[in-house]
């Protein structure tokens, strides 16, 4: 599963919103254990090449679902 990327400049110049990108993606079992849990942590690493200078880039594991998106969805449901 590739990480999800948001680039401010890619959105401004190409209209490209959240999208999956990255190479050399690896998942592995971490050495640390979570506090109060018996199961170990798992890690993900990847390589990302920046396409624009002076860009602000955000990374996410899954597609963000904001409170605003939820509020808009509920408003649409209430209209019906």
N, CA, C and O atoms as a Tinker XYZ file with bonds, in Angstrom:
   320  protein
     1  N      0.849000   -1.175000    0.000000    73     2
     2  CA     0.000000    0.000000    0.000000    64     1     3
     3  C      0.892000    1.234000    0.000000    63     2     4     5
     4  O      1.668000    1.451000    0.931000    81     3
     5  N      0.779000    2.024000   -1.030000    73     3     6
     6  CA     1.597000    3.235000   -1.125000    64     5     7
     7  C      1.061000    4.323000   -0.201000    63     6     8     9
     8  O     -0.143000    4.395000    0.044000    81     7
     9  N      1.950000    5.165000    0.310000    73     7    10
    10  CA     1.484000    6.291000    1.113000    64     9    11
    11  C      0.721000    7.293000    0.236000    63    10    12    13
    12  O      0.891000    7.330000   -0.983000    81    11
    13  N     -0.103000    8.084000    0.873000    73    11    14
    14  CA    -0.875000    9.098000    0.177000    64    13    15
    15  C     -0.170000   10.435000    0.351000    63    14    16    17
    16  O      0.274000   10.777000    1.447000    81    15
    17  N     -0.072000   11.183000   -0.734000    73    15    18
    18  CA     0.708000   12.421000   -0.764000    64    17    19
    19  C     -0.194000   13.594000   -1.134000    63    18    20    21
    20  O     -1.079000   13.467000   -1.980000    81    19
    21  N      0.040000   14.732000   -0.495000    73    19    22
    22  CA    -0.578000   16.003000   -0.896000    64    21    23
    23  C      0.554000   16.998000   -1.094000    63    22    24    25
    24  O      1.353000   17.220000   -0.185000    81    23
    25  N      0.626000   17.586000   -2.253000    73    23    26
    26  CA     1.620000   18.604000   -2.572000    64    25    27
    27  C      0.871000   19.893000   -2.878000    63    26    28    29
    28  O      0.032000   19.921000   -3.779000    81    27
    29  N      1.164000   20.960000   -2.140000    73    27    30
    30  CA     0.499000   22.237000   -2.388000    64    29    31
    31  C      0.724000   22.722000   -3.817000    63    30    32    33
    32  O     -0.207000   23.199000   -4.465000    81    31
    33  N      1.945000   22.602000   -4.304000    73    31    34
    34  CA     2.243000   23.091000   -5.656000    64    33    35
    35  C      1.621000   22.203000   -6.733000    63    34    36    37
    36  O      1.169000   22.714000   -7.758000    81    35
    37  N      1.589000   20.899000   -6.525000    73    35    38
    38  CA     0.949000   20.006000   -7.503000    64    37    39
    39  C     -0.542000   20.294000   -7.567000    63    38    40    41
    40  O     -1.146000   20.199000   -8.636000    81    39
    41  N     -1.139000   20.644000   -6.438000    73    39    42
    42  CA    -2.555000   20.985000   -6.442000    64    41    43
    43  C     -2.784000   22.314000   -7.169000    63    42    44    45
    44  O     -3.716000   22.439000   -7.964000    81    43
    45  N     -1.933000   23.300000   -6.893000    73    43    46
    46  CA    -2.090000   24.619000   -7.505000    64    45    47
    47  C     -1.830000   24.591000   -9.015000    63    46    48    49
    48  O     -2.527000   25.259000   -9.778000    81    47
    49  N     -0.842000   23.830000   -9.436000    73    47    50
    50  CA    -0.454000   23.850000  -10.847000    64    49    51
    51  C     -1.126000   22.779000  -11.699000    63    50    52    53
    52  O     -1.365000   22.993000  -12.887000    81    51
    53  N     -1.437000   21.614000  -11.095000    73    51    54
    54  CA    -1.994000   20.504000  -11.869000    64    53    55
    55  C     -3.405000   20.116000  -11.443000    63    54    56    57
    56  O     -4.069000   19.333000  -12.122000    81    55
    57  N     -3.864000   20.669000  -10.308000    73    55    58
    58  CA    -5.161000   20.256000   -9.779000    64    57    59
    59  C     -5.120000   18.874000   -9.161000    63    58    60    61
    60  O     -6.164000   18.252000   -8.964000    81    59
    61  N     -3.925000   18.384000   -8.851000    73    59    62
    62  CA    -3.732000   17.046000   -8.302000    64    61    63
    63  C     -3.858000   17.094000   -6.781000    63    62    64    65
    64  O     -3.031000   17.702000   -6.102000    81    63
    65  N     -4.894000   16.453000   -6.255000    73    63    66
    66  CA    -5.114000   16.418000   -4.808000    64    65    67
    67  C     -4.382000   15.243000   -4.177000    63    66    68    69
    68  O     -3.281000   14.886000   -4.594000    81    67
    69  N     -5.004000   14.649000   -3.171000    73    67    70
    70  CA    -4.415000   13.481000   -2.514000    64    69    71
    71  C     -4.233000   12.371000   -3.544000    63    70    72    73
    72  O     -5.155000   12.063000   -4.299000    81    71
    73  N     -3.057000   11.777000   -3.574000    73    71    74
    74  CA    -2.783000   10.685000   -4.514000    64    73    75
    75  C     -1.707000    9.781000   -3.925000    63    74    76    77
    76  O     -0.947000   10.189000   -3.047000    81    75
    77  N     -1.655000    8.551000   -4.419000    73    75    78
    78  CA    -0.662000    7.582000   -3.934000    64    77    79
    79  C      0.617000    7.723000   -4.733000    63    78    80    81
    80  O      0.602000    7.821000   -5.960000    81    79
    81  N      1.722000    7.733000   -4.008000    73    79    82
    82  CA     3.013000    7.904000   -4.654000    64    81    83
    83  C      4.098000    7.363000   -3.730000    63    82    84    85
    84  O      3.855000    7.141000   -2.544000    81    83
    85  N      5.278000    7.154000   -4.267000    73    83    86
    86  CA     6.414000    6.681000   -3.478000    64    85    87
    87  C      6.994000    5.415000   -4.081000    63    86    88    89
    88  O      6.321000    4.687000   -4.811000    81    87
    89  N      8.254000    5.168000   -3.762000    73    87    90
    90  CA     8.939000    3.968000   -4.236000    64    89    91
    91  C      9.661000    3.323000   -3.060000    63    90    92    93
    92  O      9.699000    3.883000   -1.965000    81    91
    93  N     10.224000    2.162000   -3.286000    73    91    94
    94  CA    10.985000    1.432000   -2.261000    64    93    95
    95  C     10.192000    1.297000   -0.959000    63    94    96    97
    96  O     10.728000    1.507000    0.129000    81    95
    97  N      8.925000    0.948000   -1.081000    73    95    98
    98  CA     8.050000    0.849000    0.085000    64    97    99
    99  C      8.331000   -0.447000    0.820000    63    98   100   101
   100  O      8.351000   -1.525000    0.226000    81    99
   101  N      8.549000   -0.323000    2.129000    73    99   102
   102  CA     8.848000   -1.495000    2.958000    64   101   103
   103  C      8.033000   -1.432000    4.242000    63   102   104   105
   104  O      7.871000   -0.371000    4.844000    81   103
   105  N      7.530000   -2.576000    4.642000    73   103   106
   106  CA     6.858000   -2.728000    5.926000    64   105   107
   107  C      7.684000   -3.706000    6.748000    63   106   108   109
   108  O      8.137000   -4.728000    6.232000    81   107
   109  N      7.877000   -3.400000    8.009000    73   107   110
   110  CA     8.658000   -4.305000    8.842000    64   109   111
   111  C      8.259000   -4.157000   10.304000    63   110   112   113
   112  O      7.693000   -3.147000   10.721000    81   111
   113  N      8.570000   -5.183000   11.054000    73   111   114
   114  CA     8.269000   -5.204000   12.482000    64   113   115
   115  C      9.316000   -4.369000   13.201000    63   114   116   117
   116  O     10.516000   -4.591000   13.040000    81   115
   117  N      8.861000   -3.417000   13.986000    73   115   118
   118  CA     9.771000   -2.558000   14.727000    64   117   119
   119  C     10.340000   -3.254000   15.956000    63   118   120   121
   120  O      9.834000   -4.289000   16.389000    81   119
   121  N     11.383000   -2.679000   16.504000    73   119   122
   122  CA    12.015000   -3.260000   17.690000    64   121   123
   123  C     11.326000   -2.847000   18.983000    63   122   124   125
   124  O     11.404000   -3.566000   19.980000    81   123
   125  N     10.658000   -1.710000   18.983000    73   123   126
   126  CA    10.000000   -1.214000   20.187000    64   125   127
   127  C      8.621000   -1.822000   20.343000    63   126   128   129
   128  O      7.989000   -2.216000   19.363000    81   127
   129  N      8.163000   -1.895000   21.572000    73   127   130
   130  CA     6.808000   -2.349000   21.842000    64   129   131
   131  C      6.002000   -1.166000   22.345000    63   130   132   133
   132  O      6.525000   -0.294000   23.040000    81   131
   133  N      4.731000   -1.143000   21.990000    73   131   134
   134  CA     3.858000   -0.072000   22.441000    64   133   135
   135  C      3.613000   -0.202000   23.936000    63   134   136   137
   136  O      3.560000   -1.311000   24.468000    81   135
   137  N      3.469000    0.900000   24.594000    73   135   138
   138  CA     3.210000    0.912000   26.034000    64   137   139
   139  C      1.853000    0.266000   26.297000    63   138   140   141
   140  O      0.873000    0.569000   25.617000    81   139
   141  N      1.801000   -0.623000   27.284000    73   139   142
   142  CA     0.581000   -1.319000   27.702000    64   141   143
   143  C      0.019000   -2.283000   26.656000    63   142   144   145
   144  O     -1.142000   -2.683000   26.746000    81   143
   145  N      0.818000   -2.653000   25.683000    73   143   146
   146  CA     0.395000   -3.628000   24.680000    64   145   147
   147  C      1.464000   -4.707000   24.567000    63   146   148   149
   148  O      2.650000   -4.446000   24.769000    81   147
   149  N      1.035000   -5.912000   24.244000    73   147   150
   150  CA     1.994000   -6.994000   24.046000    64   149   151
   151  C      2.505000   -7.034000   22.615000    63   150   152   153
   152  O      3.602000   -7.530000   22.357000    81   151
   153  N      1.714000   -6.515000   21.686000    73   151   154
   154  CA     2.087000   -6.569000   20.279000    64   153   155
   155  C      3.138000   -5.512000   19.945000    63   154   156   157
   156  O      3.091000   -4.405000   20.480000    81   155
   157  N      4.074000   -5.840000   19.075000    73   155   158
   158  CA     5.094000   -4.858000   18.681000    64   157   159
   159  C      4.524000   -3.820000   17.712000    63   158   160   161
   160  O      3.445000   -4.005000   17.150000    81   159
   161  N      5.250000   -2.752000   17.533000    73   159   162
   162  CA     4.895000   -1.739000   16.535000    64   161   163
   163  C      5.360000   -2.215000   15.162000    63   162   164   165
   164  O      6.321000   -2.976000   15.047000    81   163
   165  N      4.675000   -1.763000   14.139000    73   163   166
   166  CA     5.092000   -2.042000   12.776000    64   165   167
   167  C      5.420000   -0.723000   12.094000    63   166   168   169
   168  O      4.795000    0.300000   12.371000    81   167
   169  N      6.386000   -0.751000   11.218000    73   167   170
   170  CA     6.883000    0.465000   10.576000    64   169   171
   171  C      6.747000    0.368000    9.066000    63   170   172   173
   172  O      6.688000   -0.717000    8.487000    81   171
   173  N      6.701000    1.536000    8.454000    73   171   174
   174  CA     6.688000    1.630000    7.005000    64   173   175
   175  C      7.743000    2.654000    6.619000    63   174   176   177
   176  O      7.856000    3.706000    7.248000    81   175
   177  N      8.508000    2.346000    5.589000    73   175   178
   178  CA     9.463000    3.319000    5.062000    64   177   179
   179  C      9.275000    3.395000    3.553000    63   178   180   181
   180  O      8.844000    2.432000    2.919000    81   179
   181  N      9.606000    4.555000    2.986000    73   179   182
   182  CA     9.450000    4.741000    1.548000    64   181   183
   183  C     10.344000    5.886000    1.103000    63   182   184   185
   184  O     10.852000    6.661000    1.914000    81   183
   185  N     10.519000    5.967000   -0.201000    73   183   186
   186  CA    11.290000    7.046000   -0.812000    64   185   187
   187  C     10.331000    7.931000   -1.592000    63   186   188   189
   188  O      9.437000    7.442000   -2.283000    81   187
   189  N     10.528000    9.237000   -1.473000    73   187   190
   190  CA     9.705000   10.191000   -2.214000    64   189   191
   191  C     10.610000   11.248000   -2.822000    63   190   192   193
   192  O     11.458000   11.818000   -2.135000    81   191
   193  N     10.431000   11.509000   -4.112000    73   191   194
   194  CA    11.200000   12.552000   -4.788000    64   193   195
   195  C     10.329000   13.781000   -4.965000    63   194   196   197
   196  O      9.274000   13.723000   -5.596000    81   195
   197  N     10.779000   14.890000   -4.403000    73   195   198
   198  CA    10.036000   16.139000   -4.508000    64   197   199
   199  C     10.093000   16.656000   -5.940000    63   198   200   201
   200  O     11.152000   16.650000   -6.567000    81   199
   201  N      8.947000   17.105000   -6.454000    73   199   202
   202  CA     8.860000   17.558000   -7.835000    64   201   203
   203  C      9.000000   19.071000   -7.965000    63   202   204   205
   204  O      9.351000   19.572000   -9.033000    81   203
   205  N      8.730000   19.790000   -6.901000    73   203   206
   206  CA     8.767000   21.246000   -6.936000    64   205   207
   207  C      9.663000   21.781000   -5.820000    63   206   208   209
   208  O      9.726000   21.214000   -4.729000    81   207
   209  N     10.350000   22.877000   -6.114000    73   207   210
   210  CA    11.128000   23.559000   -5.086000    64   209   211
   211  C     10.179000   24.341000   -4.181000    63   210   212   213
   212  O      9.113000   24.780000   -4.613000    81   211
   213  N     10.575000   24.506000   -2.938000    73   211   214
   214  CA     9.803000   25.293000   -1.961000    64   213   215
   215  C      8.352000   24.846000   -1.879000    63   214   216   217
   216  O      7.447000   25.678000   -1.802000    81   215
   217  N      8.127000   23.551000   -1.896000    73   215   218
   218  CA     6.785000   22.985000   -1.825000    64   217   219
   219  C      6.509000   22.507000   -0.409000    63   218   220   221
   220  O      7.428000   22.136000    0.323000    81   219
   221  N      5.246000   22.519000   -0.032000    73   219   222
   222  CA     4.834000   21.930000    1.235000    64   221   223
   223  C      4.129000   20.628000    0.897000    63   222   224   225
   224  O      3.128000   20.628000    0.180000    81   223
   225  N      4.651000   19.507000    1.415000    73   223   226
   226  CA     4.129000   18.180000    1.088000    64   225   227
   227  C      3.687000   17.486000    2.367000    63   226   228   229
   228  O      4.378000   17.537000    3.384000    81   227
   229  N      2.529000   16.838000    2.308000    73   227   230
   230  CA     1.981000   16.107000    3.443000    64   229   231
   231  C      1.919000   14.626000    3.087000    63   230   232   233
   232  O      1.673000   14.269000    1.935000    81   231
   233  N      2.141000   13.773000    4.070000    73   231   234
   234  CA     2.100000   12.328000    3.876000    64   233   235
   235  C      1.059000   11.730000    4.814000    63   234   236   237
   236  O      0.910000   12.170000    5.954000    81   235
   237  N      0.340000   10.721000    4.321000    73   235   238
   238  CA    -0.653000   10.029000    5.139000    64   237   239
   239  C     -0.639000    8.549000    4.784000    63   238   240   241
   240  O     -0.272000    8.167000    3.672000    81   239
   241  N     -1.041000    7.727000    5.737000    73   239   242
   242  CA    -1.115000    6.291000    5.491000    64   241   243
   243  C     -2.418000    5.932000    4.781000    63   242   244   245
   244  O     -2.457000    5.020000    3.955000    81   243
   245  N     -3.478000    6.658000    5.111000    73   243   246
   246  CA    -4.759000    6.440000    4.443000    64   245   247
   247  C     -5.359000    7.795000    4.089000    63   246   248   249
   248  O     -4.933000    8.824000    4.612000    81   247
   249  N     -6.336000    7.792000    3.211000    73   247   250
   250  CA    -6.932000    9.024000    2.739000    64   249   251
   251  C     -7.559000    9.784000    3.905000    63   250   252   253
   252  O     -8.422000    9.239000    4.592000    81   251
   253  N     -7.150000   11.015000    4.143000    73   251   254
   254  CA    -7.717000   11.787000    5.252000    64   253   255
   255  C     -9.206000   12.054000    5.049000    63   254   256   257
   256  O     -9.662000   12.337000    3.941000    81   255
   257  N     -9.938000   11.958000    6.132000    73   255   258
   258  CA   -11.370000   12.249000    6.141000    64   257   259
   259  C    -11.570000   13.271000    7.242000    63   258   260   261
   260  O    -11.525000   12.931000    8.424000    81   259
   261  N    -11.790000   14.514000    6.865000    73   259   262
   262  CA   -11.811000   15.607000    7.836000    64   261   263
   263  C    -13.182000   15.773000    8.484000    63   262   264   265
   264  O    -14.185000   15.241000    8.009000    81   263
   265  N    -13.194000   16.517000    9.566000    73   263   266
   266  CA   -14.443000   16.845000   10.239000    64   265   267
   267  C    -15.344000   17.650000    9.301000    63   266   268   269
   268  O    -16.563000   17.478000    9.308000    81   267
   269  N    -14.747000   18.520000    8.501000    73   267   270
   270  CA   -15.529000   19.304000    7.536000    64   269   271
   271  C    -16.211000   18.403000    6.520000    63   270   272   273
   272  O    -17.366000   18.633000    6.162000    81   271
   273  N    -15.505000   17.380000    6.055000    73   271   274
   274  CA   -16.100000   16.440000    5.105000    64   273   275
   275  C    -17.292000   15.726000    5.746000    63   274   276   277
   276  O    -18.334000   15.555000    5.114000    81   275
   277  N    -17.131000   15.314000    6.996000    73   275   278
   278  CA   -18.210000   14.639000    7.714000    64   277   279
   279  C    -19.392000   15.577000    7.903000    63   278   280   281
   280  O    -20.537000   15.181000    7.686000    81   279
   281  N    -19.128000   16.818000    8.305000    73   279   282
   282  CA   -20.212000   17.796000    8.509000    64   281   283
   283  C    -20.981000   18.038000    7.220000    63   282   284   285
   284  O    -22.211000   18.093000    7.230000    81   283
   285  N    -20.263000   18.182000    6.109000    73   283   286
   286  CA   -20.929000   18.379000    4.824000    64   285   287
   287  C    -21.778000   17.176000    4.439000    63   286   288   289
   288  O    -22.885000   17.329000    3.923000    81   287
   289  N    -21.261000   15.991000    4.689000    73   287   290
   290  CA   -22.004000   14.771000    4.388000    64   289   291
   291  C    -23.286000   14.685000    5.211000    63   290   292   293
   292  O    -24.348000   14.351000    4.686000    81   291
   293  N    -23.179000   14.988000    6.497000    73   291   294
   294  CA   -24.360000   14.943000    7.371000    64   293   295
   295  C    -25.377000   15.991000    6.933000    63   294   296   297
   296  O    -26.579000   15.727000    6.944000    81   295
   297  N    -24.910000   17.176000    6.549000    73   295   298
   298  CA   -25.823000   18.229000    6.071000    64   297   299
   299  C    -26.581000   17.776000    4.836000    63   298   300   301
   300  O    -27.776000   18.040000    4.705000    81   299
   301  N    -25.889000   17.090000    3.925000    73   299   302
   302  CA   -26.545000   16.585000    2.718000    64   301   303
   303  C    -27.589000   15.527000    3.064000    63   302   304   305
   304  O    -28.659000   15.495000    2.457000    81   303
   305  N    -27.294000   14.681000    4.011000    73   303   306
   306  CA   -28.246000   13.644000    4.427000    64   305   307
   307  C    -29.488000   14.285000    5.038000    63   306   308   309
   308  O    -30.613000   13.860000    4.774000    81   307
   309  N    -29.270000   15.312000    5.856000    73   307   310
   310  CA   -30.398000   15.969000    6.533000    64   309   311
   311  C    -31.318000   16.694000    5.558000    63   310   312   313
   312  O    -32.495000   16.896000    5.857000    81   311
   313  N    -30.798000   17.088000    4.396000    73   311   314
   314  CA   -31.624000   17.781000    3.392000    64   313   315
   315  C    -32.631000   16.850000    2.745000    63   314   316   317
   316  O    -33.657000   17.309000    2.244000    81   315
   317  N    -32.361000   15.542000    2.743000    73   315   318
   318  CA   -33.257000   14.598000    2.076000    64   317   319
   319  C    -34.350000   14.116000    2.992000    63   318   320
   320  O    -35.190000   13.315000    2.583000    81   319
